[in-house]
Amino acid sequence: MRFLPPVAVAIPLMVIWLQLELYDTRFALIVTYTLLTLSTVIWLAIPAFKAVPKEVEEAGRVDGYGPYAIFFKVALPIAARSLVGAIAFGFVLVWNEFLIALMLTTSDAKTLPIVASELSQLGRDVPWGILNASVILLSLPPLLMVGVLSGFLNAAFKRKRDAA
């Protein structure tokens, strides 16, 4: 999503979803955002898994682990901090996205930024209470994610400091 202008992605996606008769559905939004974010998350996750020492993986093989067990029990816990950062970055990309949601929805499957922008375009009849509540709702998930991530990072740094 950061490598191309959103309009360069939104117009072809709109044509695809219109031809598949899935325009203005939650399914189309979920698939679109998953496809757009997945590449970025994978791109950020590759260095995390490359940083896993080969010796640790070999130790897992010596312990009798198969390839899946090595991945889930050895490599994934080591790369978890970087993966959490990559997932948080993907969440922020999707949460703040406006143009693609605006072009892929009309009435049935709207995201909160679209609803908030529509409320502010009512002229003199702006329902300020509802608009303010929507702004609070828009800001809560990123704030909660920051709180969870800061607790996770504080615990990780504390473990690292205690080990040293």
URMO-V637798 format. One record per pair of residues at least 24 apart in sequence whose ideal C-beta (glycine too) atoms are under 6 Angstrom apart, sorted by the first residue. I is the first residue (numbers start at 1). J is the second residue. Records with the same first field share a line. If there is no record, write none. Layout:
I=J, J
This chain:
1=36, 93
6=99, 100
10=99, 100, 103
14=103
24=105, 106, 108, 109
25=109
26=109
28=104
29=109
33=94
37=90, 93, 94
40=90
41=86, 90
44=86
45=83, 86
48=79, 82, 83
49=79
52=78
81=156
88=149
112=138
